[in-house]
Amino acid sequence: MAMLHGKGGHMTFGVLGGAGTESEISSWSVDATADVADVTNMNSDGDWKEYLAGFRGWTASCETVWNATNLTTTAIIPLLGGTITALQMEFVDGAGHLAGNAILTGMSVNTDANDAVKITYNFQGTGAIAYAAA
């Protein structure tokens, strides 16, 4: 089994035909879910509930160190509510990634007297997310 270290991970994305890379991220996460519908009825066998699989979806977020001279950091802010094409969350350089299209749904800036200023981006996936090996 090949283990991966988080060091070297980054995020890339496409916007309006262009591309951007955010290499100064300190963390990223992707959460994929599936809806289920409860179809248990009063005459179900035994005491167990029954479900049907529904729609699938995903969200992603990443945290980065604020850098006002980094064009990606300053260019992504006006995209709030816009579609980000080909959002890729890289595990490590050349080790594969998760990718899909998403909407930038939020961002937050966090300042702490004992740390660098950080910005967190939140994305809502639209359509499928897929893993691609390097």
Rosetta blueprint (number, residue, H / E / L):
1 M L
2 A L
3 M L
4 L L
5 H L
6 G L
7 K L
8 G L
9 G L
10 H E
11 M E
12 T E
13 F E
14 G E
15 V E
16 L L
17 G L
18 G E
19 A E
20 G E
21 T E
22 E E
23 S L
24 E L
25 I E
26 S E
27 S E
28 W E
29 S E
30 V E
31 D E
32 A E
33 T E
34 A E
35 D E
36 V E
37 A E
38 D E
39 V L
40 T L
41 N L
42 M L
43 N L
44 S L
45 D L
46 G L
47 D L
48 W L
49 K L
50 E L
51 Y E
52 L E
53 A E
54 G E
55 F E
56 R E
57 G E
58 W E
59 T E
60 A E
61 S E
62 C E
63 E E
64 T E
65 V E
66 W L
67 N L
68 A L
69 T L
70 N L
71 L H
72 T H
73 T H
74 T H
75 A H
76 I H
77 I H
78 P H
79 L H
80 L L
81 G L
82 G L
83 T E
84 I E
85 T E
86 A E
87 L E
88 Q E
89 M E
90 E E
91 F L
92 V L
93 D L
94 G L
95 A L
96 G L
97 H E
98 L E
99 A E
100 G E
101 N E
102 A E
103 I E
104 L E
105 T E
106 G E
107 M E
108 S E
109 V E
110 N E
111 T L
112 D L
113 A L
114 N L
115 D L
116 A L
117 V L
118 K E
119 I E
120 T E
121 Y E
122 N E
123 F E
124 Q E
125 G E
126 T L
127 G L
128 A L
129 I L
130 A E
131 Y E
132 A E
133 A L
134 A L
